[in-house]
Amino acid sequence: MTSKPISIREVTLHRLVMRLINPFTTSFGTFQEKEFFVVEMEDETGASGFGESVAFTSPWYSEETVETNKHMMEQFLIPLLLQSAINHPDDVSKRFESIRRNNMAKSALEVAVWDLYAKRNQNPLYKELGGTKQQIDVGISIGIQPTAKELVQVVEGFVNEGYKRMKIKIKPGSDYEMLKEVRRHFPDILLMADANSAYTLDDLDLLKKLDELDLMMIEQPLAHDDIVDHATLQSELSTPICLDESIHSFEDARKAVELESCKIINIKIGRVGGLTESKKIHDYCAQQGIAVWCGGMLEAGIGRAHNVALTTLPQFILPGDTAASSRYWEKDIIVPEVIVENGVIHVPNRPGIGYEVNRQVLESYRVDKTVFSNKNILA
């Protein structure tokens, strides 16, 4: 543990717009660009830690957006962060307790503190989190395709690249038949479906048909804020339900497990408010025998690096969504980029997140920059 508290001297918000190599379609809609913030946090020694926001430009996935993140960070969270020194990154979530929700805004700042803390200790972030793995298995998330034939072709490409698990986005009208065709062509692959809250209990008969396909899981089939109906559905299905959008905290995870609403939980750092809360959920699930995995939010390299570090914790026993940088971006903002070899990412052992920020590339994507100093905040 760092003997000297971290005194944050300056916080810089870099606003970036990056264009995806290919459009990504879910039940929410189609994405071609990702707008987000890179948080750069500098301490009194001149060392920097980095974080990344994950909210989208519109409130499709959650109520948070790029603009609400900006407002919350600038007006509330950064002033709280700069008030006094920080002994440990766990202190950040306690400092933010007076602000309700806004987990993605909180997380963007909190993970930067974790990176800075690990660098001050000259230790890889994954070791500071308690991670033990030197490499992690990764799967791929595949957006909704126009036809089953095209979906099979996309899946085949990723199978050939060695990805360990295929996640297929589904919605009403693009579900059972599409998945059935994939399973027919690939009887042995690890296959799951992600519904992004597109169904209700009125669709029970359809969802029960998915039991035929030997899926690893069905992710978030029902409402984004539901735990109770998922318990009803899970009791009717042999396929495990995985909760994503319903889980915003350790308390949400505890209630879902106690209600038997799911058998698997997807932990997304931004959705639950940071790495400290992610660890709490992981540790609880380990005690309860609930499998966890790390989902993706179309992150650029910094967010991807934080996901890699988190996934080294032992209860992450299912392949996550942290695919290679080249899957999404012509050029990522980190060096080296995240590379997947035969479905595996080798975890970097350098201090902090283990990757360097490519300043030149970051600036090429940057559309705005705002700097906050503790002198200004405390004046």
LINHU-V640199 format. One record per residue. PHI is phi in degrees with one decimal (999 if undefined). OMEGA is omega in degrees with one decimal (* if undefined). Layout:
PHI OMEGA
PHI OMEGA
//
This chain:
999 179.8
-61.0 -177.8
-74.4 -177.0
-104.0 178.7
-59.5 178.6
-82.9 174.7
-106.5 -177.5
-80.2 -176.8
-89.7 -172.7
-155.7 174.0
-123.1 178.5
-115.3 173.9
-102.5 174.9
-97.0 178.2
-93.4 -174.4
-119.4 168.5
-128.1 179.8
-121.7 -178.7
-94.6 177.1
-68.2 176.7
-60.8 178.9
-128.6 175.1
-59.2 -178.9
-122.9 -173.5
-112.3 173.2
-127.5 176.3
-66.7 177.2
-76.3 -173.7
153.7 -177.3
-111.9 -179.1
-111.8 174.4
-120.4 178.5
-124.5 174.5
-120.5 174.9
-106.1 -174.6
-163.6 177.5
-111.9 163.1
-97.6 177.0
-95.1 174.4
-114.5 -174.0
-121.1 -175.8
-110.6 178.9
-96.1 -175.1
-68.5 179.2
-91.7 -176.4
94.2 176.0
-72.8 -177.4
-124.4 170.5
-116.1 -174.0
-127.6 173.4
-135.0 -178.2
-142.6 175.7
-82.2 -175.9
-121.7 -179.7
-64.6 178.2
-91.9 -178.0
-71.7 177.7
-122.6 -175.6
-81.5 178.5
-77.4 -174.8
-81.1 176.4
-147.4 -179.6
-71.7 -178.1
-80.5 176.2
-136.1 175.9
-56.7 -177.4
-70.2 177.7
-67.6 175.3
-59.1 179.9
-59.8 -179.0
-60.7 -176.7
-66.6 -179.6
-66.0 -175.6
-69.5 -170.9
-89.0 -172.5
-128.1 -168.2
-76.4 178.8
-63.0 175.2
-56.4 177.1
-63.8 -177.5
-66.8 -175.7
-88.6 -177.0
-62.7 -176.4
-157.9 -177.8
-66.0 -177.4
-117.8 179.9
-78.2 -176.3
-153.7 179.3
-56.5 176.6
-58.8 -179.1
-69.3 -175.1
-65.5 -179.6
-63.7 176.1
-67.1 180.0
-66.5 -178.3
-89.2 -173.3
-59.2 -178.1
-72.0 178.7
-99.9 -178.0
-79.8 177.3
49.0 -175.7
51.3 -173.7
-64.0 -177.8
-70.1 175.3
-66.1 178.4
-62.3 -176.4
-63.3 -178.5
-55.9 178.9
-82.9 -175.4
-62.6 -178.1
-68.6 175.8
-66.1 175.9
-64.5 177.9
-60.0 179.2
-61.6 179.9
-63.3 179.7
-59.5 179.9
-63.8 179.3
-65.2 177.5
-62.2 178.4
-86.7 -176.8
54.5 -174.6
-132.4 172.8
-61.1 -179.8
-57.4 -176.3
-61.2 177.8
-71.6 176.7
-63.3 179.7
-79.6 -176.7
97.7 179.0
-71.2 -175.8
-128.3 -172.9
-84.4 175.0
-90.9 175.6
-147.6 -178.8
-129.0 175.3
-83.1 -179.9
-131.0 174.2
-110.1 -178.2
-134.6 176.4
-104.3 -174.5
-114.2 179.6
-68.3 -179.7
-62.1 -179.4
-104.4 -177.0
-62.7 -177.2
-137.8 177.3
-64.0 179.5
-61.0 179.0
-66.4 178.0
-62.3 179.3
-60.2 179.2
-64.3 178.7
-64.5 179.5
-59.7 -179.3
-58.2 178.8
-60.9 -178.9
-75.3 173.4
-61.4 179.8
-66.1 177.6
-79.8 174.2
96.9 178.7
-59.6 -168.9
-82.1 -175.9
-154.1 179.1
-108.8 174.1
-106.8 -176.9
-107.6 174.4
-71.0 178.9
-131.7 172.7
-157.3 178.8
-53.0 -177.5
93.5 177.8
-140.2 -173.7
-143.4 -170.5
-56.7 -176.2
-64.3 178.4
-64.5 -179.7
-65.3 179.3
-60.7 179.8
-68.0 176.7
-62.7 -179.3
-65.0 178.2
-62.3 -179.3
-79.0 -175.4
-131.5 -173.5
-67.7 -171.3
-112.2 -176.3
-75.8 170.9
-74.8 -171.9
-129.8 177.2
-139.3 178.1
-118.5 177.1
-123.1 -174.1
-93.8 -178.9
47.0 171.9
69.1 -172.1
-86.3 -173.0
-124.0 173.6
-131.7 177.2
-64.7 174.4
-64.9 179.8
-94.7 -173.6
-56.3 -177.3
-61.2 178.1
-64.0 -178.1
-64.3 177.2
-67.3 177.0
-63.5 179.9
-64.7 176.5
-60.0 -179.2
-67.3 -164.9
-98.4 176.9
53.6 179.5
-81.7 172.4
-61.9 -176.0
-170.7 166.6
-115.0 -175.3
-91.9 173.9
41.8 178.7
-70.3 -174.4
-104.4 -169.1
-54.6 -174.8
-62.7 -177.0
-110.3 -173.2
-99.3 167.9
-124.6 -174.4
-67.1 -179.1
-65.8 176.2
-64.8 176.3
-65.3 176.7
-61.8 -179.3
-64.8 -178.7
-60.2 179.5
-67.6 -179.4
-97.0 -174.6
-111.4 169.5
-89.3 176.5
-69.2 177.8
-62.8 170.3
-92.4 172.7
-111.7 176.8
-98.8 -179.1
-126.4 -173.9
-59.4 -179.0
-74.4 -172.0
-106.2 179.7
-112.3 -174.0
-164.8 173.0
-56.7 -178.9
-63.0 176.4
-61.5 -179.9
-63.4 -180.0
-60.4 -178.4
-66.2 179.6
-62.9 179.8
-68.0 -179.4
-65.4 177.9
-82.5 -176.0
58.9 180.0
-80.3 -177.1
-160.1 174.6
-116.0 -178.0
-142.8 176.3
-127.8 173.6
-91.5 178.6
-98.4 173.2
-112.1 -173.0
-57.1 -178.0
-65.4 -176.9
-66.6 -176.7
-99.7 172.7
98.3 175.7
135.0 -176.3
-74.7 179.3
-62.5 178.9
-68.0 176.8
-58.9 178.5
-62.7 179.9
-60.4 179.8
-65.4 177.8
-57.4 -176.6
-64.1 178.2
-64.0 -179.3
-63.3 176.8
-61.9 178.5
-65.0 -175.0
-92.7 -179.2
73.8 178.7
-99.0 179.4
-69.7 175.1
-129.6 173.5
-149.8 -173.9
-104.5 179.0
-83.6 -179.2
-116.8 179.0
-130.0 -177.0
55.6 -177.3
-70.6 164.6
-81.5 -167.6
-61.5 -177.3
-69.0 176.4
-62.7 178.1
-63.4 179.6
-65.6 176.3
-63.4 177.2
-62.4 178.5
-59.4 -178.8
-61.0 -179.0
-62.7 -174.3
-68.4 176.8
-75.4 176.3
-67.8 -165.6
-66.1 -177.0
-82.3 172.5
-78.8 -172.1
-97.8 177.9
-113.6 179.7
-59.5 -178.8
-94.0 -176.7
-101.5 -175.0
-81.2 -178.8
-75.5 -178.7
-64.7 176.3
-53.7 -175.7
-67.2 175.4
-68.0 -172.5
-118.5 -167.8
-124.4 172.7
-60.7 176.4
-146.7 -179.1
-86.3 -174.7
-95.9 178.8
-125.3 175.6
-130.5 -10.5
-70.2 174.0
-71.2 176.6
-71.6 -176.2
-116.4 175.6
-109.4 177.4
-121.2 -179.2
53.2 176.2
77.5 -175.3
-130.0 169.2
-108.3 175.1
-84.5 -172.9
-75.3 -179.2
-69.9 -178.3
-105.7 176.9
-75.0 -178.6
-58.9 179.2
71.0 -177.6
-67.4 173.9
89.7 178.4
-126.9 176.3
-93.4 175.5
-77.7 177.1
-85.0 -173.6
-59.1 -177.4
-63.5 179.7
-69.0 178.0
-55.5 -178.5
-66.9 178.7
-69.2 178.1
-92.8 -171.1
-73.9 177.6
-113.6 179.5
-163.3 -179.8
-149.0 178.5
-132.5 -177.4
-116.2 178.3
-120.2 -179.8
-111.5 177.8
-66.4 176.4
-65.0 179.6
-69.6 -178.1
-65.2 -174.8
-86.6 -178.1
-68.6 *
//
